[in-house]
Amino acid sequence: MTTAATQLSPVRPWGVSRLAPYPTTTRLPFTTVTIDPATQTGVFRDGHGHVVEMGKHGTSSGTETSTTTNSDSAPDSGHDQDSNQD
């Protein structure tokens, strides 16, 4: 007697073909990260406890204003946006 389990042939899962080796890893120059209570920013330290500079990151800010025209009947509204980044 033949069962459904014996009629099925093994099929390689499709996701296996999408796998690839991990890229080469990079050793990071820090060992621990703590939060500076005064500035609320991360402080990166190496294995000897010395602070490691991790580079600067820019900041950005933006504003948005709404506009309305013809407010007495069918209003047409929109908005303007601008942003600054350094």
ZARO-616278 format. One line per 8 residues: number of its first residue (from 1); their letters; for each residue x, y, z of N, C-alpha, C. Coordinates in steps of 0.05 Angstrom, whole numbers. Layout:
! residues N
NUM	A	X:Y:Z:X:Y:Z:X:Y:Z ~ ...
END
This chain:
! residues 86
1	MTTAATQL	17:-24:0:0:0:0:18:25:0 ~ 11:45:-16:26:69:-19:12:91:-4 ~ 27:106:13:15:128:28:24:154:16 ~ 11:176:24:19:202:14:47:210:22 ~ 56:201:45:83:207:55:104:194:37 ~ 99:171:27:119:157:10:118:168:-18 ~ 97:181:-27:95:192:-54:109:219:-56 ~ 112:233:-34:124:260:-35:154:257:-37
9	SPVRPWGV	166:274:-54:195:274:-55:205:299:-41 ~ 228:297:-27:238:320:-13:245:343:-31 ~ 237:367:-23:242:391:-39:258:410:-22 ~ 278:422:-33:295:441:-19:278:467:-14 ~ 277:477:10:261:501:16:272:525:-1 ~ 254:541:-11:262:563:-29:279:583:-15 ~ 276:587:12:292:607:27:321:600:28 ~ 328:574:25:356:566:27:372:578:5
17	SRLAPYPT	360:582:-18:375:594:-41:380:624:-36 ~ 367:636:-17:370:665:-12:392:669:9 ~ 401:648:22:421:651:43:449:657:31 ~ 464:673:46:491:679:38:508:681:63 ~ 534:677:60:551:680:84:550:709:95 ~ 554:711:121:555:737:133:578:753:121 ~ 575:779:118:598:795:108:620:795:129 ~ 644:802:121:666:803:139:660:822:162
25	TTRLPFTT	664:814:186:658:831:209:680:850:214 ~ 673:872:226:692:893:233:694:895:263 ~ 718:896:273:722:899:302:717:928:309 ~ 698:933:327:692:960:335:712:969:356 ~ 718:995:356:739:1005:374:730:1010:403 ~ 706:1001:410:697:1005:437:689:979:450 ~ 688:978:476:681:954:491:654:958:505 ~ 651:982:517:626:988:532:615:1015:524
33	VTIDPATQ	589:1018:529:576:1043:524:560:1050:550 ~ 564:1074:560:548:1083:583:535:1109:576 ~ 516:1118:592:503:1143:588:515:1164:607 ~ 523:1186:596:533:1209:612:508:1222:625 ~ 506:1223:651:482:1234:664:478:1264:658 ~ 500:1279:654:497:1307:649:487:1314:621 ~ 497:1299:601:489:1305:573:469:1286:561 ~ 464:1263:575:446:1242:565:455:1231:538
41	TGVFRDGH	481:1230:534:492:1219:509:509:1194:516 ~ 513:1178:496:529:1154:500:559:1160:502 ~ 572:1147:520:601:1149:523:613:1122:517 ~ 629:1120:496:641:1095:487:669:1093:499 ~ 675:1069:511:701:1065:523:714:1040:512 ~ 740:1040:509:755:1017:500:760:997:522 ~ 774:976:517:780:956:537:796:965:561 ~ 810:988:558:825:999:580:810:1021:595
49	GHVVEMGK	785:1026:587:769:1046:601:772:1074:590 ~ 788:1078:569:792:1104:557:768:1111:538 ~ 760:1136:538:738:1145:521:747:1143:492 ~ 730:1132:475:735:1130:446:717:1150:432 ~ 727:1167:415:711:1186:399:698:1171:376 ~ 672:1172:375:657:1158:354:649:1176:331 ~ 659:1200:330:651:1218:307:627:1235:315 ~ 623:1254:298:601:1273:303:577:1266:285
57	HGTSSGTE	554:1271:295:529:1267:279:515:1294:277 ~ 503:1299:254:489:1323:249:462:1324:264 ~ 452:1347:266:425:1350:277:407:1363:257 ~ 382:1360:260:363:1372:241:339:1382:256 ~ 325:1401:244:301:1412:255:282:1419:232 ~ 257:1420:237:238:1427:216:214:1441:227 ~ 201:1456:209:176:1469:216:155:1463:195 ~ 130:1464:204:108:1460:185:86:1480:192
65	TSTTTNSD	76:1494:172:54:1513:177:31:1505:159 ~ 7:1507:169:-16:1501:153:-27:1527:141 ~ -39:1524:118:-51:1547:103:-79:1540:96 ~ -96:1560:98:-124:1557:91:-133:1580:74 ~ -146:1575:52:-156:1596:35:-187:1593:32 ~ -200:1615:27:-229:1614:23:-244:1601:46 ~ -240:1612:70:-251:1599:94:-282:1604:97 ~ -294:1620:79:-323:1625:82:-340:1604:69
73	SAPDSGHD	-330:1589:50:-347:1568:38:-331:1541:38 ~ -322:1533:15:-308:1508:14:-278:1513:18 ~ -268:1509:42:-240:1516:47:-220:1498:32 ~ -199:1510:23:-178:1495:10:-154:1497:29 ~ -145:1475:39:-123:1476:59:-98:1462:48 ~ -76:1469:59:-51:1457:51:-30:1462:73 ~ -6:1457:68:15:1462:88:42:1466:74 ~ 59:1480:88:87:1484:78:106:1471:98
81	QDSNQD	128:1461:88:148:1449:105:175:1459:98 ~ 192:1461:117:221:1467:112:237:1453:133 ~ 262:1449:127:280:1435:146:308:1446:144 ~ 322:1443:166:350:1452:168:366:1428:178 ~ 389:1424:166:407:1403:176:435:1413:176 ~ 450:1407:198:478:1415:199:495:1391:205
END
